Amino acid sequence: MVEAHAPLEPQLDVVARAAALRDQLASHRSEGEQQRRLADEAIAALDAAGFFRAWVPSRFGGAELDLRTYLDATAELTKGDASAGWLVMILGCGDWLTGLFPDRAQQEVFGADPDTKVCQVLSPKARARRTDGGWLVSSRWAPASGCLHAEWAMLGMTLPEHGAAFGLVPMRELSVEDTWFTLGMRGTGSNMLVGEDVFIPDHRVLHRRPATRGEFPRTGNDSPRYRAALVPTLATFLIAPLLGMAEQALEHVVAQSGGRGISFTSYERQLDSTGFQLAVAEAATKIDVARMIAHRSAAVVEGHAHAGTHPDLLERTRLRQHSSYAVRQCREAVEMLVNAYGAGAMSERDPLHGIVRDIQTAARHALAHPASNAEVFGRALLGVEPGITEMI
């Protein structure tokens, strides 16, 4: 791996602003779970604090935050509400990806309002048909996190003779099917998008294969933010909400340890138990490793962007594998903390109950699939053609 060229310290004011929203987001968490969409008050607070324009191009009024700053801020937001942190990550990626499209498409999306939100389902779930000036697409796309708050959708499709691509479609041209009934992450409203003969003009198409190699059609954005490698950026940012959930679980378990005993033992306080101490230490170490991976990966991604280089195949597979590994450390840390904490974690009145459901759901994101990531990394290490995916 190359050494990082970008600064390693995040913009602390942005992270502090995120931490300050934690209680406000937490106060709306229950409503979001019940309604299966983020509360309007939570969306408004995130909008007002600028977190939905963090990766909008600066020429449209966006902040173009560095990856580590946005990652750390999103982890803090997640401590208030996992669904809120998830939507900041997903919709932030939608803004950033839109900044890689041809300039005309960017103008259509952001020209009137830099707070415009773009949800995405990037898997090529539709086969497009060529027509004058663009493509016609009919399909169903899910899960579309944030679609209930978005004005645009970025949809995966397959183009004859061109392969996989992403297309930008106004939400008014799609319908939303209420399908998001899940164990966790209920407030993300990750429903099904349905389109019938939707027209996508050529300038609103981003071809996937060249994009994963650092070839973008945009010309108006030439800052390091929009030179960053596509999949490594997405995979690294994915760590943020998982990290926030795990850190929230650790904070809660530590805070309660002086007032909770261990049943059928002489320990009146969990914190006096050697076994409990070891479990907390191991869980905290897993979380530390996940954060170190996130920061290191962000530094490598940003380093290439600042240097104007593109990571080679081996480095890109390593970054995707490291992301998957960090996600797994966060999930395992929460499981270890729950085991140490006891059966009280299964009560809906206990904050750990929500964290368990949310992290079990979030950790199943396709980009974090452990076997697939290990396979593409192992193939690259051994000099075997990756073959199974372009998303590297």
TORMARLUM-159196 format. One record per residue (C-alpha): residue number from 1; chain; x, y, z. Coordinates in pm, 1 decimal. Layout:
N
[atom NUM,'A',[X,Y,Z]] ...
***
This chain:
392
[atom 1,'A',[0.0,0.0,0.0]] [atom 2,'A',[115.8,353.1,-71.3]] [atom 3,'A',[179.5,598.6,206.0]] [atom 4,'A',[-85.5,863.7,261.5]] [atom 5,'A',[-32.7,1207.6,108.2]] [atom 6,'A',[-340.5,1373.4,256.4]] [atom 7,'A',[-353.3,1524.1,607.6]] [atom 8,'A',[-436.3,1265.5,871.5]] [atom 9,'A',[-629.8,1496.2,1104.2]] [atom 10,'A',[-1002.4,1550.9,1039.6]] [atom 11,'A',[-1179.0,1885.0,1055.8]] [atom 12,'A',[-1265.4,1870.0,1423.5]] [atom 13,'A',[-1531.1,2140.8,1406.0]] [atom 14,'A',[-1733.0,1928.5,1166.4]] [atom 15,'A',[-1701.7,1622.2,1390.8]] [atom 16,'A',[-1798.5,1830.4,1694.4]] [atom 17,'A',[-2102.9,1962.5,1507.5]] [atom 18,'A',[-2207.9,1604.3,1440.0]] [atom 19,'A',[-2161.1,1503.0,1804.1]] [atom 20,'A',[-2376.1,1798.0,1911.2]] [atom 21,'A',[-2670.0,1656.0,1712.7]] [atom 22,'A',[-2657.0,1319.9,1888.7]] [atom 23,'A',[-2926.0,1385.7,2151.2]] [atom 24,'A',[-3158.0,1553.3,1901.9]] [atom 25,'A',[-3135.9,1259.3,1662.9]] [atom 26,'A',[-3184.7,1013.1,1949.1]] [atom 27,'A',[-3506.6,1190.0,2051.1]] [atom 28,'A',[-3660.7,1107.2,1712.3]] [atom 29,'A',[-3524.9,752.6,1680.3]] [atom 30,'A',[-3838.0,580.0,1810.0]] [atom 31,'A',[-4060.0,776.9,1572.5]] [atom 32,'A',[-3835.9,683.5,1281.4]] [atom 33,'A',[-3854.1,316.0,1371.0]] [atom 34,'A',[-4232.6,321.8,1398.3]] [atom 35,'A',[-4284.6,518.0,1076.9]] [atom 36,'A',[-4006.0,328.2,895.1]] [atom 37,'A',[-3860.2,654.9,770.5]] [atom 38,'A',[-3642.1,922.5,928.8]] [atom 39,'A',[-3846.4,1184.3,1112.6]] [atom 40,'A',[-3884.2,1518.5,933.8]] [atom 41,'A',[-3724.4,1691.7,1232.2]] [atom 42,'A',[-3415.5,1470.6,1201.8]] [atom 43,'A',[-3384.8,1541.5,829.0]] [atom 44,'A',[-3423.0,1913.9,893.6]] [atom 45,'A',[-3153.6,1910.1,1163.0]] [atom 46,'A',[-2909.1,1726.8,936.3]] [atom 47,'A',[-2988.9,1965.6,651.5]] [atom 48,'A',[-2937.1,2271.1,871.4]] [atom 49,'A',[-2601.3,2137.6,990.6]] [atom 50,'A',[-2488.3,2083.2,630.9]] [atom 51,'A',[-2442.1,1706.2,642.7]] [atom 52,'A',[-2648.0,1647.2,329.1]] [atom 53,'A',[-2430.8,1875.7,120.0]] [atom 54,'A',[-2094.0,1759.1,253.0]] [atom 55,'A',[-2007.5,1587.3,-76.4]] [atom 56,'A',[-2193.2,1815.9,-314.0]] [atom 57,'A',[-1943.2,1987.7,-550.2]] [atom 58,'A',[-1826.8,2320.8,-411.1]] [atom 59,'A',[-1932.2,2504.5,-726.8]] [atom 60,'A',[-2292.5,2423.9,-630.1]] [atom 61,'A',[-2245.0,2522.9,-265.8]] [atom 62,'A',[-2118.6,2194.6,-122.4]] [atom 63,'A',[-1841.3,2143.1,132.3]] [atom 64,'A',[-1634.3,1871.2,-41.8]] [atom 65,'A',[-1525.1,1732.6,296.3]] [atom 66,'A',[-1230.1,1496.6,308.0]] [atom 67,'A',[-1319.5,1131.7,355.6]] [atom 68,'A',[-1187.4,1095.8,710.0]] [atom 69,'A',[-1376.9,1401.9,834.9]] [atom 70,'A',[-1703.8,1284.6,682.8]] [atom 71,'A',[-1643.8,931.7,812.5]] [atom 72,'A',[-1577.1,1047.8,1169.4]] [atom 73,'A',[-1873.6,1286.2,1163.6]] [atom 74,'A',[-2106.0,1014.4,1035.9]] [atom 75,'A',[-1994.1,778.4,1312.0]] [atom 76,'A',[-2090.7,1047.1,1565.4]] [atom 77,'A',[-2431.4,1100.1,1405.2]] [atom 78,'A',[-2490.4,724.9,1415.5]] [atom 79,'A',[-2453.7,728.1,1793.5]] [atom 80,'A',[-2772.4,933.7,1803.1]] [atom 81,'A',[-2963.0,725.8,1550.2]] [atom 82,'A',[-2819.7,448.2,1335.1]] [atom 83,'A',[-3070.8,513.8,1057.2]] [atom 84,'A',[-2974.3,882.1,1048.0]] [atom 85,'A',[-2605.3,796.5,1020.6]] [atom 86,'A',[-2681.3,541.4,749.7]] [atom 87,'A',[-2874.9,792.2,540.4]] [atom 88,'A',[-2600.6,1052.6,574.4]] [atom 89,'A',[-2359.2,791.2,439.7]] [atom 90,'A',[-2586.5,668.0,159.5]] [atom 91,'A',[-2713.0,1006.1,44.4]] [atom 92,'A',[-2363.9,1152.8,78.4]] [atom 93,'A',[-2238.5,882.6,-157.4]] [atom 94,'A',[-2521.2,971.2,-394.1]] [atom 95,'A',[-2407.8,1333.7,-402.8]] [atom 96,'A',[-2045.5,1234.9,-455.6]] [atom 97,'A',[-2123.9,987.7,-733.3]] [atom 98,'A',[-2336.9,1250.0,-906.3]] [atom 99,'A',[-2030.2,1474.1,-902.6]] [atom 100,'A',[-1858.6,1215.5,-1127.3]] [atom 101,'A',[-2129.6,1236.1,-1396.6]] [atom 102,'A',[-2115.5,1467.4,-1699.0]] [atom 103,'A',[-2147.0,1832.7,-1599.2]] [atom 104,'A',[-2489.5,1872.0,-1760.8]] [atom 105,'A',[-2631.3,1603.3,-1531.4]] [atom 106,'A',[-2477.7,1769.6,-1226.1]] [atom 107,'A',[-2639.0,2099.3,-1321.4]] [atom 108,'A',[-2977.9,1932.2,-1350.0]] [atom 109,'A',[-2943.0,1771.4,-1007.2]] [atom 110,'A',[-2774.6,2044.5,-801.8]] [atom 111,'A',[-2826.2,2363.6,-1000.1]] [atom 112,'A',[-3147.9,2468.9,-829.5]] [atom 113,'A',[-3076.0,2330.0,-481.6]] [atom 114,'A',[-2745.2,2201.7,-336.6]] [atom 115,'A',[-2943.3,2018.0,-67.6]] [atom 116,'A',[-3097.4,1790.9,-333.0]] [atom 117,'A',[-3067.6,1428.6,-220.9]] [atom 118,'A',[-2977.7,1134.1,-443.0]] [atom 119,'A',[-3056.4,777.9,-332.0]] [atom 120,'A',[-2899.7,484.3,-511.7]] [atom 121,'A',[-2943.2,118.2,-596.9]] [atom 122,'A',[-2622.0,46.5,-786.3]] [atom 123,'A',[-2672.8,-322.0,-869.2]] [atom 124,'A',[-2756.3,-353.4,-1242.6]] [atom 125,'A',[-3112.7,-476.6,-1190.5]] [atom 126,'A',[-3241.0,-366.5,-1532.5]] [atom 127,'A',[-3149.7,-420.2,-1894.8]] [atom 128,'A',[-3186.1,-94.9,-2085.9]] [atom 129,'A',[-3308.0,-50.0,-2443.4]] [atom 130,'A',[-3146.6,202.2,-2675.7]] [atom 131,'A',[-3360.3,491.3,-2799.4]] [atom 132,'A',[-3291.8,832.6,-2952.8]] [atom 133,'A',[-3061.6,1027.9,-2720.1]] [atom 134,'A',[-3051.3,775.4,-2440.2]] [atom 135,'A',[-3202.7,462.9,-2287.8]] [atom 136,'A',[-3536.1,322.6,-2178.9]] [atom 137,'A',[-3540.9,121.4,-1857.3]] [atom 138,'A',[-3810.8,-78.2,-1679.1]] [atom 139,'A',[-3740.6,-256.1,-1351.3]] [atom 140,'A',[-3769.9,-268.0,-974.1]] [atom 141,'A',[-3478.0,-152.9,-761.3]] [atom 142,'A',[-3424.7,-218.6,-389.8]] [atom 143,'A',[-3325.2,-151.4,-123.3]] [atom 144,'A',[-3329.0,224.4,-190.6]] [atom 145,'A',[-3221.6,376.1,141.6]] [atom 146,'A',[-3331.2,736.8,173.0]] [atom 147,'A',[-3570.2,723.5,-123.4]] [atom 148,'A',[-3845.8,882.0,87.1]] [atom 149,'A',[-3634.2,1196.3,124.3]] [atom 150,'A',[-3467.0,1204.0,-217.2]] [atom 151,'A',[-3542.3,1407.5,-528.8]] [atom 152,'A',[-3328.2,1189.7,-756.8]] [atom 153,'A',[-3238.8,821.1,-777.7]] [atom 154,'A',[-2923.8,664.1,-919.7]] [atom 155,'A',[-3014.3,324.6,-1062.4]] [atom 156,'A',[-2803.1,32.9,-1177.6]] [atom 157,'A',[-2865.6,-103.9,-1525.2]] [atom 158,'A',[-2701.5,-304.2,-1799.6]] [atom 159,'A',[-2649.9,-139.6,-2139.1]] [atom 160,'A',[-2619.6,-365.4,-2446.1]] [atom 161,'A',[-2258.4,-365.5,-2571.2]] [atom 162,'A',[-2154.5,-132.1,-2286.7]] [atom 163,'A',[-2204.4,-337.2,-1970.9]] [atom 164,'A',[-2314.0,-209.6,-1630.5]] [atom 165,'A',[-2390.4,157.1,-1577.4]] [atom 166,'A',[-2556.4,397.4,-1333.7]] [atom 167,'A',[-2839.4,622.4,-1450.0]] [atom 168,'A',[-2985.6,934.5,-1284.7]] [atom 169,'A',[-3365.7,954.7,-1274.4]] [atom 170,'A',[-3591.7,1214.0,-1106.9]] [atom 171,'A',[-3793.5,1054.3,-829.0]] [atom 172,'A',[-4112.5,1197.1,-982.3]] [atom 173,'A',[-4068.2,946.6,-1267.9]] [atom 174,'A',[-4060.8,651.0,-1029.6]] [atom 175,'A',[-4302.5,501.0,-782.8]] [atom 176,'A',[-4212.5,378.2,-435.5]] [atom 177,'A',[-4341.2,40.3,-318.9]] [atom 178,'A',[-4358.2,0.9,59.3]] [atom 179,'A',[-4143.9,-306.9,117.7]] [atom 180,'A',[-3909.2,-214.3,404.0]] [atom 181,'A',[-4018.2,-443.3,689.7]] [atom 182,'A',[-3695.2,-548.3,860.7]] [atom 183,'A',[-3520.3,-654.0,1178.5]] [atom 184,'A',[-3316.7,-334.6,1201.0]] [atom 185,'A',[-3231.7,-3.8,1030.8]] [atom 186,'A',[-3606.1,51.7,1001.8]] [atom 187,'A',[-3579.5,430.5,988.3]] [atom 188,'A',[-3387.9,422.3,660.0]] [atom 189,'A',[-3707.1,366.7,459.6]] [atom 190,'A',[-3515.4,147.0,214.5]] [atom 191,'A',[-3814.0,67.4,-5.0]] [atom 192,'A',[-3853.7,-55.8,-362.0]] [atom 193,'A',[-3834.2,183.0,-658.0]] [atom 194,'A',[-4042.4,91.3,-963.2]] [atom 195,'A',[-4003.8,236.3,-1311.2]] [atom 196,'A',[-4169.3,158.1,-1644.0]] [atom 197,'A',[-4004.8,275.3,-1968.0]] [atom 198,'A',[-3814.3,545.7,-1783.9]] [atom 199,'A',[-3607.9,757.2,-2025.3]] [atom 200,'A',[-3246.3,821.4,-1917.5]] [atom 201,'A',[-3061.5,1058.0,-2153.7]] [atom 202,'A',[-2698.5,982.9,-2237.8]] [atom 203,'A',[-2566.1,1268.6,-2027.0]] [atom 204,'A',[-2723.3,1114.0,-1716.2]] [atom 205,'A',[-2534.8,783.7,-1755.2]] [atom 206,'A',[-2209.3,683.1,-1585.7]] [atom 207,'A',[-2049.2,366.4,-1727.1]] [atom 208,'A',[-1931.4,145.1,-1442.6]] [atom 209,'A',[-1622.3,-24.7,-1584.4]] [atom 210,'A',[-1428.2,293.3,-1673.3]] [atom 211,'A',[-1547.2,461.6,-1351.2]] [atom 212,'A',[-1395.4,185.7,-1136.4]] [atom 213,'A',[-1066.4,253.8,-1317.6]] [atom 214,'A',[-1075.3,624.4,-1238.7]] [atom 215,'A',[-1210.9,742.2,-1575.0]] [atom 216,'A',[-1489.7,991.3,-1508.8]] [atom 217,'A',[-1679.4,1204.4,-1763.3]] [atom 218,'A',[-1700.7,1506.7,-1534.6]] [atom 219,'A',[-1494.5,1814.3,-1626.4]] [atom 220,'A',[-1620.9,2082.4,-1387.9]] [atom 221,'A',[-1499.8,1916.6,-1066.3]] [atom 222,'A',[-1124.9,1864.3,-1056.9]] [atom 223,'A',[-1061.0,1879.3,-684.5]] [atom 224,'A',[-913.2,1576.1,-503.1]] [atom 225,'A',[-1263.6,1487.5,-381.8]] [atom 226,'A',[-1366.9,1396.0,-736.5]] [atom 227,'A',[-1043.4,1221.4,-828.3]] [atom 228,'A',[-1087.2,960.1,-554.5]] [atom 229,'A',[-1119.8,592.1,-650.1]] [atom 230,'A',[-1484.0,489.5,-673.7]] [atom 231,'A',[-1522.8,158.2,-489.1]] [atom 232,'A',[-1251.6,223.9,-226.6]] [atom 233,'A',[-1431.8,546.5,-135.5]] [atom 234,'A',[-1768.8,374.3,-101.2]] [atom 235,'A',[-1625.5,78.1,89.7]] [atom 236,'A',[-1429.3,294.8,331.9]] [atom 237,'A',[-1723.7,524.1,404.0]] [atom 238,'A',[-1940.7,217.3,471.8]] [atom 239,'A',[-1739.5,157.4,790.6]] [atom 240,'A',[-1864.5,481.5,948.4]] [atom 241,'A',[-2215.0,385.8,1067.0]] [atom 242,'A',[-2098.9,42.0,1185.7]] [atom 243,'A',[-1823.2,210.1,1384.9]] [atom 244,'A',[-2071.4,449.6,1541.1]] [atom 245,'A',[-2299.7,164.2,1649.3]] [atom 246,'A',[-2014.2,-31.2,1805.1]] [atom 247,'A',[-1878.5,272.0,1989.4]] [atom 248,'A',[-2224.8,355.5,2119.3]] [atom 249,'A',[-2261.8,-0.4,2250.7]] [atom 250,'A',[-1925.4,21.8,2427.0]] [atom 251,'A',[-2015.1,355.8,2585.4]] [atom 252,'A',[-2342.6,215.9,2715.8]] [atom 253,'A',[-2197.3,-104.6,2857.3]] [atom 254,'A',[-1915.1,80.1,3033.0]] [atom 255,'A',[-2154.5,342.2,3173.7]] [atom 256,'A',[-2384.5,74.0,3320.6]] [atom 257,'A',[-2113.4,-154.8,3456.5]] [atom 258,'A',[-2100.0,7.4,3800.3]] [atom 259,'A',[-2469.3,-43.1,3865.3]] [atom 260,'A',[-2529.4,-388.7,3723.3]] [atom 261,'A',[-2434.4,-713.5,3888.3]] [atom 262,'A',[-2377.0,-1059.1,3742.6]] [atom 263,'A',[-2654.6,-1302.4,3828.3]] [atom 264,'A',[-2567.0,-1622.5,4018.1]] [atom 265,'A',[-2226.2,-1483.3,4114.1]] [atom 266,'A',[-2097.2,-1276.7,4404.4]] [atom 267,'A',[-2029.1,-980.3,4173.4]] [atom 268,'A',[-2255.0,-688.5,4262.6]] [atom 269,'A',[-2084.8,-476.0,3998.1]] [atom 270,'A',[-1993.7,-604.4,3655.9]] [atom 271,'A',[-1684.5,-387.6,3647.6]] [atom 272,'A',[-1529.6,-590.2,3932.7]] [atom 273,'A',[-1540.3,-913.0,3731.4]] [atom 274,'A',[-1219.7,-1018.7,3558.6]] [atom 275,'A',[-1421.5,-1193.1,3288.9]] [atom 276,'A',[-1621.8,-876.0,3224.4]] [atom 277,'A',[-1304.6,-666.9,3214.5]] [atom 278,'A',[-1149.8,-900.1,2957.3]] [atom 279,'A',[-1463.0,-894.9,2741.7]] [atom 280,'A',[-1479.2,-515.6,2742.8]] [atom 281,'A',[-1108.8,-490.9,2663.4]] [atom 282,'A',[-1140.6,-731.3,2370.6]] [atom 283,'A',[-1447.2,-553.3,2233.2]] [atom 284,'A',[-1280.6,-213.9,2266.1]] [atom 285,'A',[-974.3,-345.8,2083.6]] [atom 286,'A',[-1190.9,-467.8,1797.1]] [atom 287,'A',[-1347.3,-123.3,1772.1]] [atom 288,'A',[-1003.9,39.9,1784.2]] [atom 289,'A',[-888.3,-184.4,1498.9]] [atom 290,'A',[-1195.2,-93.4,1294.5]] [atom 291,'A',[-1129.2,278.2,1344.4]] [atom 292,'A',[-760.6,238.0,1257.3]] [atom 293,'A',[-857.9,57.5,937.4]] [atom 294,'A',[-1110.2,328.9,852.8]] [atom 295,'A',[-857.9,608.2,907.3]] [atom 296,'A',[-580.9,425.8,724.8]] [atom 297,'A',[-804.1,343.7,429.4]] [atom 298,'A',[-929.8,702.1,413.5]] [atom 299,'A',[-572.3,829.3,413.6]] [atom 300,'A',[-475.0,597.0,128.2]] [atom 301,'A',[-780.1,689.5,-79.5]] [atom 302,'A',[-724.7,1059.8,-19.6]] [atom 303,'A',[-352.2,1021.9,-76.4]] [atom 304,'A',[-406.3,892.6,-426.7]] [atom 305,'A',[-664.9,1162.3,-496.1]] [atom 306,'A',[-428.5,1440.2,-390.0]] [atom 307,'A',[-142.6,1288.9,-588.1]] [atom 308,'A',[-357.9,1247.0,-898.6]] [atom 309,'A',[-296.5,870.7,-906.8]] [atom 310,'A',[-531.1,574.0,-907.1]] [atom 311,'A',[-473.8,270.8,-681.0]] [atom 312,'A',[-388.6,-46.3,-870.3]] [atom 313,'A',[-604.0,-359.8,-861.0]] [atom 314,'A',[-426.4,-519.2,-566.2]] [atom 315,'A',[-456.3,-205.4,-356.9]] [atom 316,'A',[-823.1,-162.8,-443.2]] [atom 317,'A',[-902.1,-522.7,-346.5]] [atom 318,'A',[-707.5,-474.1,-23.5]] [atom 319,'A',[-912.5,-165.9,62.4]] [atom 320,'A',[-1238.8,-347.4,-3.1]] [atom 321,'A',[-1124.6,-644.4,207.1]] [atom 322,'A',[-1014.1,-413.8,489.6]] [atom 323,'A',[-1354.6,-245.5,487.0]] [atom 324,'A',[-1528.0,-581.6,519.9]] [atom 325,'A',[-1291.6,-679.2,800.9]] [atom 326,'A',[-1360.3,-353.7,989.1]] [atom 327,'A',[-1735.6,-407.1,957.3]] [atom 328,'A',[-1695.2,-757.4,1098.4]] [atom 329,'A',[-1490.2,-629.0,1393.3]] [atom 330,'A',[-1767.1,-383.5,1478.9]] [atom 331,'A',[-2035.8,-651.6,1463.4]] [atom 332,'A',[-1830.2,-895.5,1670.3]] [atom 333,'A',[-1753.2,-624.9,1925.7]] [atom 334,'A',[-2124.9,-562.3,1977.5]] [atom 335,'A',[-2192.5,-934.7,2014.0]] [atom 336,'A',[-1915.8,-961.1,2273.6]] [atom 337,'A',[-2049.4,-660.7,2465.8]] [atom 338,'A',[-2402.9,-801.7,2465.3]] [atom 339,'A',[-2278.0,-1134.2,2601.2]] [atom 340,'A',[-2092.7,-955.9,2878.2]] [atom 341,'A',[-2383.9,-724.1,2955.7]] [atom 342,'A',[-2640.9,-999.7,2993.5]] [atom 343,'A',[-2999.1,-1077.3,2897.3]] [atom 344,'A',[-3108.5,-721.3,2973.8]] [atom 345,'A',[-2979.4,-629.0,2630.4]] [atom 346,'A',[-3274.9,-816.1,2480.2]] [atom 347,'A',[-3525.2,-578.5,2637.6]] [atom 348,'A',[-3670.3,-315.1,2405.6]] [atom 349,'A',[-3620.3,-64.4,2686.0]] [atom 350,'A',[-3243.9,-109.7,2670.3]] [atom 351,'A',[-3043.6,83.9,2407.2]] [atom 352,'A',[-2843.0,-230.2,2325.8]] [atom 353,'A',[-3156.5,-391.7,2187.0]] [atom 354,'A',[-3174.2,-140.5,1902.3]] [atom 355,'A',[-2800.9,-150.4,1838.2]] [atom 356,'A',[-2806.0,-530.1,1804.3]] [atom 357,'A',[-3087.0,-520.1,1549.0]] [atom 358,'A',[-2935.0,-231.2,1355.0]] [atom 359,'A',[-2581.3,-366.6,1332.2]] [atom 360,'A',[-2697.5,-715.1,1234.1]] [atom 361,'A',[-2889.1,-556.5,946.9]] [atom 362,'A',[-2630.3,-299.4,839.5]] [atom 363,'A',[-2341.9,-547.7,842.7]] [atom 364,'A',[-2512.4,-744.4,564.5]] [atom 365,'A',[-2458.6,-473.1,304.3]] [atom 366,'A',[-2341.2,-635.2,-20.3]] [atom 367,'A',[-2020.6,-431.8,-31.3]] [atom 368,'A',[-1922.1,-581.2,305.2]] [atom 369,'A',[-1989.1,-942.4,204.2]] [atom 370,'A',[-1692.7,-1120.7,370.3]] [atom 371,'A',[-1654.8,-1416.8,135.3]] [atom 372,'A',[-1671.9,-1208.0,-182.4]] [atom 373,'A',[-1423.8,-953.5,-50.2]] [atom 374,'A',[-1180.8,-1219.5,65.6]] [atom 375,'A',[-1205.2,-1394.6,-271.2]] [atom 376,'A',[-1129.2,-1085.0,-481.3]] [atom 377,'A',[-840.9,-995.1,-248.3]] [atom 378,'A',[-701.9,-1349.7,-253.1]] [atom 379,'A',[-726.7,-1364.0,-631.5]] [atom 380,'A',[-540.3,-1036.2,-663.3]] [atom 381,'A',[-269.4,-1152.4,-422.4]] [atom 382,'A',[-224.2,-1470.7,-623.0]] [atom 383,'A',[-232.2,-1300.7,-962.7]] [atom 384,'A',[-560.1,-1468.5,-1059.9]] [atom 385,'A',[-809.2,-1268.7,-1268.2]] [atom 386,'A',[-1072.0,-1132.0,-1019.0]] [atom 387,'A',[-1353.2,-1219.7,-1258.5]] [atom 388,'A',[-1642.6,-1215.6,-1012.7]] [atom 389,'A',[-1703.1,-837.9,-997.5]] [atom 390,'A',[-1611.7,-502.9,-1153.0]] [atom 391,'A',[-1687.1,-329.0,-824.5]] [atom 392,'A',[-1327.0,-309.2,-710.9]] 
***
